[in-house]
Amino acid sequence: MFLLQIFNMLFVPSSKEGESKYDLSLFKPGDLLEVPRTLFTHFGIYLGDNRVAHLIPDILPVLTKDKAKIGKMVTNNRLILGVITKTASVRVDSVVDFAYGSEILINHMDSVCKQPPLDGDEVARRAEKLLGSVTYSLLWYNCEHYVMYCRYGMAISYQTYQFCTAVRKVVCSRLCAYLTALCGVLGLCYGGCVAPCTLLLTVLLSFTIWMAA
């Protein structure tokens, strides 16, 4: 009973999160929808009839085969754990479940991408054709790659590019080089710190490579 309460607290959305506040007349089949989720922007393709196809990480299919629970709104806890385990799927949800209470931007990427959008019906057809489980990658195949392919024919992610650019600036900065050198010197001077530091660096490096793969 206690485990069930913990499970529901972490993975089952509250009734408040299911309240509708969206005007469906604003959306057309093939529209690209954007909402903020956790640290990134989440993307989906509107299919019509209050249905949105989107690629979303979700840990729940690993924990249970209950389709009723899996089909409910993906909470942020489910999403974050899905990112870490690389478990995701392209699924269809209602506008409310997709937006998770956030404001929705419509076709904002049209002003960013130089490639003109495809016909709305073709966009929706592509989006539905890709439904099902996928291997998620934060850098190489995320929700933005999915919608960009469906709407523009190019599987690219501007968020990934911006993220990699920011990381490269940090990693290649002089401060980072100085700190790395300082840690190395301190590790050599104090032999007792070598093993813990090495372990920590190994874990961090392994995690970074895992998430980038």
Disulfide bonds with the S-S distance in Angstrom:
none
